[in-house]
Amino acid sequence: MSNVARATEIFALHGDFIRATIRYRIGDEALVDDLYQDFFLSLIARPIPPDVQNIKNYLYRALINDSFDAVRRVGQYQDRIRRYSKRVENPVNKDCPENALIETEETEKMFRMIELLLPSSESRAVILKFENDSSIGEVAKQMAVNKRSVSRYISVGLKKLRQFVFEKEGT
């Protein structure tokens, strides 16, 4: 039996128990469906070992571990948002020429880093979009591609940049 078929069978038999356990452990109704789907995917990736006698007990333990991980990830994300908002609350003083020069240099350094970290199409789309606050349509015109491609380049590029930043913060 394939991993998908096995996970589907387990969810058919124990889906209500899984959902109720997630709801009880998390308490945030908005996260329940996401964690329910994530748990299904984790059962596909890591199926229940065949020697497990009490499947409900195994599921409960796995759900507790997954829910702790999810709560920890959400907490880390919220902490990053808080730190970012504190930085935004204290912007560089534009009246001071030295600070304006520092900000310009840091912005240029950031765009150079984007060029190094991302493939050319993604870096170009991100830089064109954010350097001059251009619209997706304007970037698409400058790159001679359609708007959906630009949106995809920006989305994938920003995701890669976030991963890079979060990996750097973690080390």
Phi and psi in degrees as a GROMACS rama.xvg file:
@    title "Ramachandran Plot"
@    xaxis  label "Phi"
@    yaxis  label "Psi"
@TYPE xy
-72.2401  161.372  SER-2
-60.8864  -38.8216  ASN-3
-65.7194  -44.1906  VAL-4
-64.2221  -40.5929  ALA-5
-64.8121  -44.8714  ARG-6
-63.6519  -39.9105  ALA-7
-62.4507  -42.3848  THR-8
-63.3346  -43.7859  GLU-9
-63.3175  -40.6214  ILE-10
-70.3498  -32.0935  PHE-11
-66.2418  -39.1877  ALA-12
-81.0716  -37.6281  LEU-13
-122.467  15.2424  HIS-14
-58.2209  -42.7289  GLY-15
-64.7973  -41.2541  ASP-16
-62.6959  -43.2679  PHE-17
-62.0238  -49.6472  ILE-18
-61.711  -43.3628  ARG-19
-64.704  -39.6775  ALA-20
-64.972  -43.9464  THR-21
-61.9241  -47.0958  ILE-22
-58.9436  -42.7602  ARG-23
-67.0853  -43.0859  TYR-24
-73.515  -37.0556  ARG-25
-91.6806  -48.6489  ILE-26
79.8486  -7.17349  GLY-27
-106.499  105.393  ASP-28
-58.4193  -29.8952  GLU-29
-66.75  -28.2286  ALA-30
-88.5961  -16.24  LEU-31
-58.1191  -50.0701  VAL-32
-63.7571  -40.8398  ASP-33
-62.2019  -46.0299  ASP-34
-68.8279  -33.4307  LEU-35
-61.3363  -46.9476  TYR-36
-67.5508  -41.0183  GLN-37
-61.2966  -38.9298  ASP-38
-66.8133  -38.1642  PHE-39
-58.9843  -46.5393  PHE-40
-64.3504  -36.0666  LEU-41
-69.0149  -31.9671  SER-42
-69.9577  -27.7758  LEU-43
-71.9965  -44.6133  ILE-44
-70.4909  -39.1596  ALA-45
-127.703  85.1837  ARG-46
-65.8409  159.503  PRO-47
-66.6271  129.811  ILE-48
-59.4862  145.394  PRO-49
-65.9457  -21.0098  PRO-50
-85.0385  1.67418  ASP-51
-72.0214  125.42  VAL-52
-87.0413  -44.7807  GLN-53
-107.414  94.6275  ASN-54
-65.2295  -40.7434  ILE-55
-60.7896  -41.1629  LYS-56
-64.6095  -43.6108  ASN-57
-60.9676  -45.8296  TYR-58
-61.1141  -42.5469  LEU-59
-60.1989  -48.1019  TYR-60
-61.0162  -44.6186  ARG-61
-64.0488  -40.0642  ALA-62
-64.5891  -40.1871  LEU-63
-62.3387  -46.6995  ILE-64
-61.6978  -45.8998  ASN-65
-64.9235  -38.933  ASP-66
-69.0749  -37.7482  SER-67
-61.9745  -42.8597  PHE-68
-61.8587  -42.8191  ASP-69
-64.6726  -43.5468  ALA-70
-63.6734  -40.7854  VAL-71
-63.3265  -44.5235  ARG-72
-61.8722  -44.0639  ARG-73
-62.9287  -42.2759  VAL-74
-61.8895  -42.4529  GLY-75
-64.2273  -41.2077  GLN-76
-63.2668  -45.1614  TYR-77
-63.7322  -36.1404  GLN-78
-64.7978  -41.613  ASP-79
-62.9397  -40.0472  ARG-80
-62.9844  -44.1893  ILE-81
-60.8007  -45.1866  ARG-82
-63.2563  -40.2694  ARG-83
-64.1132  -43.1818  TYR-84
-64.5855  -32.7428  SER-85
-65.4373  -38.872  LYS-86
-65.6812  -37.9846  ARG-87
-69.6262  -33.5287  VAL-88
-66.1363  -24.3453  GLU-89
-114.061  65.82  ASN-90
-69.4889  163.004  PRO-91
-65.2056  138.152  VAL-92
-70.1561  112.842  ASN-93
-72.8374  -18.5048  LYS-94
-74.4412  -18.9338  ASP-95
-95.2548  116.561  CYS-96
-59.8255  -34.4293  PRO-97
-63.617  -42.5084  GLU-98
-67.4637  -37.4653  ASN-99
-63.5832  -40.3011  ALA-100
-65.6637  -43.5271  LEU-101
-61.555  -44.0245  ILE-102
-61.85  -42.2709  GLU-103
-62.7212  -44.7466  THR-104
-63.0634  -41.9098  GLU-105
-65.9465  -37.6692  GLU-106
-64.9306  -44.5198  THR-107
-62.1469  -41.1303  GLU-108
-62.3734  -40.2523  LYS-109
-63.448  -43.3191  MET-110
-66.7309  -35.699  PHE-111
-64.3042  -40.3863  ARG-112
-64.1102  -40.1715  MET-113
-60.5691  -42.2927  ILE-114
-61.9787  -35.3028  GLU-115
-76.2238  -35.5481  LEU-116
-83.3419  -28.9941  LEU-117
-110.432  153.931  LEU-118
-59.8692  158.214  PRO-119
-57.6204  -43.8123  SER-120
-65.5188  -40.7577  SER-121
-68.7912  -45.0839  GLU-122
-64.7751  -40.8313  SER-123
-63.5775  -43.7951  ARG-124
-63.0609  -44.6046  ALA-125
-64.1778  -45.1805  VAL-126
-66.4993  -45.4785  ILE-127
-61.3676  -38.1505  LEU-128
-67.6171  -45.6557  LYS-129
-98.5978  -20.0022  PHE-130
-67.6143  -42.4215  GLU-131
-117.014  14.6627  ASN-132
54.0725  47.0069  ASP-133
-80.755  155.573  SER-134
-81.2852  166.266  SER-135
-60.5843  -40.0604  ILE-136
-62.5275  -41.7939  GLY-137
-65.2983  -41.5155  GLU-138
-65.4436  -41.7339  VAL-139
-60.5104  -41.5779  ALA-140
-64.0123  -44.4388  LYS-141
-66.7573  -33.0689  GLN-142
-90.7451  -9.01969  MET-143
60.3055  44.715  ALA-144
-135.443  171.589  VAL-145
-81.2527  165.311  ASN-146
-62.1426  -37.1329  LYS-147
-63.271  -37.5216  ARG-148
-64.8267  -42.8797  SER-149
-62.5717  -45.6517  VAL-150
-58.9417  -41.6769  SER-151
-65.7387  -45.7971  ARG-152
-57.7195  -45.298  TYR-153
-66.7753  -45.6858  ILE-154
-59.9086  -50.0925  SER-155
-66.8148  -40.7921  VAL-156
-62.3804  -45.6626  GLY-157
-65.6297  -36.2988  LEU-158
-62.7861  -44.162  LYS-159
-64.1532  -39.8854  LYS-160
-65.3457  -41.6863  LEU-161
-61.1883  -43.9265  ARG-162
-61.0231  -42.1078  GLN-163
-61.9545  -46.6419  PHE-164
-64.4085  -43.6336  VAL-165
-68.1608  -34.8083  PHE-166
-66.0311  -39.5907  GLU-167
-67.1397  -38.6701  LYS-168
-67.2708  -32.2157  GLU-169
-75.3685  -20.455  GLY-170
